[in-house]
């Protein structure tokens, strides 16, 4: 039994286990306390998730001391302020700092000295590279690549040929460089999202249309909320659908005008589901993905514009209620039929330090 395992699987492995409800709002309160402690050590703090952050300590040595001393001070300060244990990785790049922090779990400190990145990474399994999941790991294993050192020894051109742009990112990561996607940005740099998506894995696979559509409605709400947080409108909406046998399909539709309204997102993704679901087949996972962003919605007829304005006002009020009382405080009626429970990590826009643009 491990983190992120579906409850159904955990129950099969350990039927005598005691399952308790989570408390997302409490976790967010703790995350805010963690963020407050981190800000004492650096003005450049980026919360990567509710329990993971990066600090740029450049220029803070006179205030906090050399890296190892500063890390111990942070470690002790976190314990005193929050009663939480933490692991800390120190390195010249975020990628190596992340991996070294993972290696230092549950409560240690690990410093990878500049110039020692390759020696540190080489003996580790390729799965330790951020972004390498089961599929990429399987593909790498088929090429005889099991350790990060094996990956680092390959030519960039070979990896690019096999994996495209992701291959170039893999080459950089295997050498300890901040390469690929989010790692290409500076700590705290707000470049804005290129896409926004949310997924939900059912604790038990289901063919119940009411439950499936309720889940799509809640996912649409979550995507819409983040679109409004970033003041973006999406023109392309995509459905992700995974069945019991893990076969997965994605279907997308481009809208005549972009939107950020939960109701319009749900209408589109429900139509995609109804047009592509193998009726009666149990569903394991659903996802809603928005992309092709624009800063404003397009023109529409007067009646449609009035309806859209009413929904904009209603959702603005709903967002303020959620800001004050939590994400589950108000929802579309359609989303309340599915017994959907938002996991703590599913709203990155609500992380400490994440401000709307």
Rosetta blueprint (number, residue, H / E / L):
1 X L
2 X L
3 X L
4 X L
5 X L
6 X L
7 X H
8 X H
9 X H
10 X H
11 X H
12 X H
13 X H
14 X L
15 X L
16 X L
17 X L
18 X L
19 X L
20 X L
21 X L
22 X L
23 X L
24 X H
25 X H
26 X H
27 X H
28 X H
29 X H
30 X H
31 X H
32 X H
33 X H
34 X H
35 X H
36 X H
37 X H
38 X H
39 X H
40 X L
41 X L
42 X L
43 X L
44 X L
45 X E
46 X E
47 X E
48 X E
49 X E
50 X L
51 X L
52 X E
53 X E
54 X E
55 X E
56 X L
57 X L
58 X L
59 X L
60 X L
61 X H
62 X H
63 X H
64 X H
65 X L
66 X L
67 X H
68 X H
69 X H
70 X H
71 X H
72 X H
73 X H
74 X H
75 X H
76 X H
77 X H
78 X H
79 X H
80 X H
81 X H
82 X H
83 X L
84 X L
85 X L
86 X L
87 X L
88 X E
89 X E
90 X E
91 X L
92 X L
93 X L
94 X H
95 X H
96 X H
97 X H
98 X H
99 X H
100 X H
101 X H
102 X H
103 X H
104 X L
105 X L
106 X L
107 X L
108 X L
109 X E
110 X E
111 X E
112 X L
113 X L
114 X L
115 X L
116 X L
117 X H
118 X H
119 X H
120 X H
121 X H
122 X H
123 X L
124 X L
125 X E
126 X H
127 X H
128 X H
129 X L
130 X L
131 X L
132 X L
133 X L
134 X H
135 X H
136 X H
137 X H
138 X H
139 X H
140 X H
141 X H
142 X H
143 X L
144 X L
145 X L
146 X L
147 X E
148 X H
149 X H
150 X H
151 X H
152 X H
153 X L
154 X L
155 X L
156 X H
157 X H
158 X H
159 X H
160 X H
161 X H
162 X H
163 X H
164 X L
165 X H
166 X H
167 X H
168 X H
169 X H
170 X H
171 X H
172 X H
173 X H
174 X H
175 X L
176 X L
177 X L
178 X L
179 X L
180 X L
181 X H
182 X H
183 X H
184 X H
185 X L
186 X L
187 X L
188 X L
189 X L
190 X L
191 X L
192 X L
193 X L
194 X L
195 X L
196 X E
197 X E
198 X E
199 X E
200 X E
201 X E
202 X E
203 X E
204 X E
205 X E
206 X E
207 X L
208 X L
209 X H
210 X H
211 X H
212 X H
213 X H
214 X H
215 X H
216 X H
217 X H
218 X H
219 X H
220 X H
221 X H
222 X H
223 X H
224 X H
225 X H
226 X H
227 X H
228 X H
229 X H
230 X L
231 X L
232 X L
233 X E
234 X E
235 X E
236 X E
237 X E
238 X E
239 X E
240 X E
241 X E
242 X E
243 X E
244 X L
245 X L
246 X L
247 X L
248 X E
249 X E
250 X E
251 X E
252 X E
253 X E
254 X E
255 X E
256 X E
257 X E
258 X E
259 X E
260 X L
261 X L
262 X H
263 X H
264 X H
265 X H
266 X H
267 X H
268 X H
269 X H
270 X H
271 X H
272 X H
273 X H
274 X H
275 X H
276 X H
277 X L
278 X L
279 X L
280 X L
281 X L
282 X L
283 X E
284 X E
285 X E
286 X E
287 X E
288 X E
289 X E
290 X E
291 X E
292 X E
293 X E
294 X E
295 X L
296 X L
297 X L
298 X L
299 X L
300 X L
301 X L
302 X H
303 X H
304 X H
305 X H
306 X H
307 X H
308 X H
309 X H
310 X H
311 X H
312 X H
313 X H
314 X H
315 X H
316 X H
317 X H
318 X H
319 X H
320 X H
321 X H
322 X H
323 X H
324 X H
325 X H
326 X L
327 X L
328 X L
329 X L
330 X L
331 X L
332 X L
333 X H
334 X H
335 X H
336 X H
337 X H
338 X L
339 X L
340 X L
341 X L
342 X L
343 X L
344 X H
345 X H
346 X H
347 X L
348 X H
349 X H
350 X H
351 X L
352 X L
353 X L
354 X L
355 X L
356 X L
357 X L
